């Protein structure tokens, strides 16, 4: 997906420091972009449902962690797909997981467009948004 400036970005990660860093990196490349952070998959699904029903808008990009409380990244992806959201935007798994199972599963799942190992960098964002 090509970067649209400004973009709407949803971060789903229980690590508030990581959310802060990702938001700052995005704003360095695109100061006008809107960044929303949710701390688990259930909160993010609620946000997406509300956003779609309210004004029929949807984030351009979702950065998704895999390991979170309440509803983890895998549960989020399953619900996201069931609700028919998968064609709406690019979902990028952003994880610190080094487990082969997670990496293989991410590549086999139909929803995520890419997997990036934390930490996210400006180069990652440039590659994602401008290629």
C-alpha positions as CSV (number, residue, x, y, z in Angstrom):
1,X,0.0,0.0,0.0
2,X,1.4,3.4,-0.9
3,X,1.7,6.0,1.8
4,X,-1.0,8.6,1.8
5,X,0.1,11.8,3.5
6,X,-1.3,12.3,6.0
7,X,-2.1,8.8,7.0
8,X,-4.2,7.3,9.8
9,X,-2.2,4.7,11.8
10,X,-3.4,2.4,14.5
11,X,-0.8,0.9,16.8
12,X,-1.9,-2.2,18.8
13,X,0.6,-2.9,21.5
14,X,0.5,-3.2,25.3
15,X,3.9,-1.5,25.6
16,X,3.2,2.2,26.0
17,X,6.9,3.1,25.5
18,X,6.9,1.3,22.1
19,X,3.6,3.0,21.2
20,X,5.2,6.4,22.0
21,X,8.3,5.6,19.9
22,X,6.3,4.4,16.9
23,X,4.1,7.5,17.0
24,X,7.2,9.8,17.2
25,X,8.8,8.0,14.2
26,X,5.6,8.3,12.1
27,X,5.3,12.0,13.0
28,X,9.0,12.6,12.0
29,X,8.1,11.4,8.5
30,X,4.6,12.7,8.3
31,X,3.8,15.3,11.0
32,X,0.1,15.6,9.9
33,X,-0.6,11.8,10.3
34,X,-3.0,10.7,12.9
35,X,-1.8,8.0,15.2
36,X,-4.1,6.1,17.6
37,X,-2.8,3.5,20.1
38,X,-4.7,0.6,21.7
39,X,-3.2,-1.7,24.3
40,X,-4.8,-4.9,23.3
41,X,-6.7,-6.6,20.4
42,X,-10.1,-6.3,22.0
43,X,-9.7,-2.5,22.5
44,X,-8.6,-2.2,18.9
45,X,-11.5,-4.1,17.5
46,X,-13.9,-1.9,19.5
47,X,-12.1,1.2,18.1
48,X,-12.4,-0.1,14.5
49,X,-16.1,-1.0,14.9
50,X,-16.9,2.4,16.3
51,X,-14.8,4.2,13.6
52,X,-16.4,2.3,10.8
53,X,-19.9,2.7,12.0
54,X,-19.4,6.4,12.9
55,X,-17.9,7.8,9.8
56,X,-17.0,4.8,7.6
57,X,-13.3,5.6,7.8
58,X,-10.5,3.1,8.5
59,X,-6.8,3.4,9.3
60,X,-4.4,3.2,6.4
61,X,-1.9,1.1,8.4
62,X,-2.1,-1.1,11.5
63,X,1.0,-2.0,13.5
64,X,0.2,-5.1,15.5
65,X,2.1,-6.8,18.4
66,X,1.6,-10.5,18.9
67,X,2.0,-10.9,22.7
68,X,-0.6,-8.8,24.6
69,X,-3.1,-9.4,27.4
70,X,-6.9,-9.7,26.9
71,X,-6.8,-10.4,23.2
72,X,-3.4,-11.1,21.6
73,X,-2.3,-10.4,18.1
74,X,-3.4,-13.8,16.8
75,X,-6.8,-13.4,18.3
76,X,-7.1,-9.9,16.8
77,X,-6.1,-11.2,13.3
78,X,-8.7,-13.9,13.5
79,X,-11.5,-11.5,14.5
80,X,-10.3,-8.9,12.1
81,X,-10.6,-11.4,9.3
82,X,-14.0,-12.7,10.4
83,X,-15.4,-9.1,10.5
84,X,-14.3,-8.6,6.9
85,X,-11.8,-5.8,7.6
86,X,-8.8,-7.5,5.9
87,X,-9.1,-5.5,2.6
88,X,-9.3,-2.2,4.3
89,X,-5.6,-1.5,5.1
90,X,-2.1,-2.9,5.5
91,X,-1.6,-4.8,8.8
92,X,2.1,-5.0,9.8
93,X,3.1,-7.3,12.6
94,X,5.6,-5.5,14.8
95,X,6.9,-8.0,17.3
96,X,9.9,-8.9,19.4
97,X,9.0,-12.6,19.1
98,X,11.9,-14.7,17.9
99,X,9.8,-17.9,17.9
100,X,9.9,-19.7,14.6
101,X,6.2,-20.6,15.1
102,X,5.2,-16.9,15.2
103,X,7.3,-16.1,12.2
104,X,6.0,-18.9,10.1
105,X,2.4,-18.3,11.1
106,X,2.7,-14.6,10.3
107,X,3.9,-15.4,6.8
108,X,1.2,-18.0,6.3
109,X,-1.7,-15.8,7.6
110,X,-3.7,-14.0,4.9
111,X,-4.1,-10.7,6.8
112,X,-0.6,-9.3,7.6
113,X,1.2,-7.7,4.8
114,X,4.6,-7.8,6.5
115,X,6.4,-8.8,9.7
116,X,9.0,-6.5,11.3
117,X,11.1,-7.3,14.3
118,X,11.1,-4.6,17.0
119,X,12.3,-1.9,17.2
120,X,10.7,-0.1,14.4
121,X,13.1,2.3,12.6
122,X,12.7,5.3,10.2
123,X,14.2,3.0,7.5
124,X,11.4,0.5,8.1
125,X,8.8,3.2,7.8
126,X,10.3,4.6,4.6
127,X,10.4,1.1,3.1
128,X,6.8,0.5,4.1
129,X,5.3,3.8,3.1
130,X,7.3,4.8,0.0
131,X,7.9,1.6,-1.9
